[in-house]
Amino acid sequence: IVLSGGDDRLWKTWGFPDGNILLTGEGHTDWLSGCCFRPSGTQLVTSSGDTTVRIWDLSRRGCILTLRGHSRAVRGCSWHSCGDFVASASMDGTSKIWDVN
């Protein structure tokens, strides 16, 4: 499975080798700059030009948490290897560590 996000404000999971779209998520109001699976594989995180970071639950097929606190576009996001924390970096010059529990 491959995860992608882009200017269309959507994230998508793709199955390989066929390249078919498995899931699509929408909710951001601007382009996606980053997306990353939680180490457990049950959730993912996305970052966006809309200044938010979002946590998505794959089984529920929806956003379960919106993290707000950046004042400009968020340029990237990543899960910590333990799966309890998300890091984000913004064009406002800040990086944040979020406890998602």
C-alpha positions, -999 to +999 in steps of 0.1 A: +000+000+000+012+035-009-001+067+006-002+100-013-015+135-009-015+166-032-029+198-045-064+183-048-068+184-010-072+146-009-051+117+005-053+084-012-041+049-005-031+028-035-028-010-038+001-025-057+009-041-081-025-031-097-023+006-087-060+008-077-072+034-052-082+017-020-093+046+002-096+084-003-100+110+024-111+146+022-114+173+048-085+197+044-093+230+028-060+235+011-032+214-005-016+185+014+021+187+020+027+155+039+011+122+049+024+093+069+011+060+083+011+054+120+036+026+128+007+003+137-008+009+102-043+017+116-041+055+112-024+081+092-014+118+097-017+146+071-004+181+070-017+209+049-016+245+036-047+251+057-025+253+088-038+220+103-025+185+110-051+158+109-053+122+122-073+098+102-086+064+113-085+040+084-112+016+097-136+045+103-126+061+070-126+096+085-108+123+104-107+117+142-086+146+153-076+180+139-046+196+154-045+234+153-017+257+165+003+267+135-003+301+120+009+293+085+010+264+061+022+231+076+050+217+054+054+183+068+044+157+094+057+124+107+048+098+134+073+090+161+082+053+160+063+046+193+031+058+176+021+082+204+035+114+190+033+133+157+058+160+147+049+189+124+068+217+108+053+249+096+061+279+074+055+300+106+090+289+117+078+265+143+079+227+148+055+210+171+053+176+189+017+165+194+007+138+219-021+122+199-034+101+229 
